[in-house]
């Protein structure tokens, strides 16, 4: 038998004695002990808090913070045990349990404890009825979607939608449709995202609810960005920013600023992009929103990348990934890993680049994001090309282009077409290379992506010079 110190033996036996003493309590006595613990904790943290907002209120309710929220989950555990072991009904404790369960879920979400928040919302949904049940489950589904948990998100959102439809709550049902639009955006299914966003806006208008327009409008703005519809991008974001500013929605305003900044970044308007990103980052710091800080650090790293400030870009991606890993936003992790991998490839660190791309691919496939999978795979093909694995590179490029087209991510499709053209030159297939390159350049010109245009012109000039070919630019 292993040696055990006297102190360890005492602690071990003490724990066993405590557990044995607890188990000897009659269920009714055990219930009273846990109810007593519940009330003692409540008294120690300022007494009963105000009733939380109703979950089915419009606009979407968010309960004001109270100091007791930090121990609400622990209080719920005591209440659950007390109610399960009580000899008689305890309506007062049952009602208090629901209050603290909602507060615990909202507090976990506030602290970006996403997995815990999702579990608490589902637990609350099991104990509610009607539209209140639907809203608790919807919130769980929304969190699951943002965490990249595709199956869990769709299961919860479908359940919430069915509940609201049966209850005749048209505005709440439309809000679930808006959550589906966000979910499909995260999954990279652009067609479904646009379809759901337009359906949500139409149903909200029919229901006479203008308070929830922002979410589907944000989805459309992002999709217009991906498909290069510049005028609609600007119209959508200007309307969105006005909505958020007038409504005091700081977190949403900061997210919209970050996404709008990408539009200017892609056009080489770095000053405007940097102004928006700095404003977004300051808001996220003020409200202590760690996941969104991670997203913005990644966007600032993109800005540094495009300005060829390699060290700052690497530091930014690593800072972003640290926050994103901590808060569980796996889709954003995949994006930033792929961007970091592109940086490593750019500066000649091919081993590190390949490792990051493979990790990004694993996450993208796990969460079901076609867009991120295509992005990572196409750029990994570039690493294969750079390291002489030409057959692997071509297979990866062809599959990446399929994924780019399936997710309607035209900007990345265009970039991959140009990169594939460089590979075709190396494979001595110049005519095919010219066709692919002109196709990609045509899309980038249409989208107005001046930064990527310059990059792809430069890479083609280099590839043609190495192969002894005339530049394809003469064919424009």
Helices and strands as residue ranges (DSSP letters): H 6-24, H 27-44, G 67-71, H 72-85, H 91-110, H 114-126, H 130-146, H 150-167, H 170-187, H 190-207, H 213-226, H 230-247, H 250-266, H 270-286, H 290-306, H 310-327, H 330-346, H 350-367, H 370-386, H 390-406, H 410-426, H 430-447, H 450-467, G 472-475
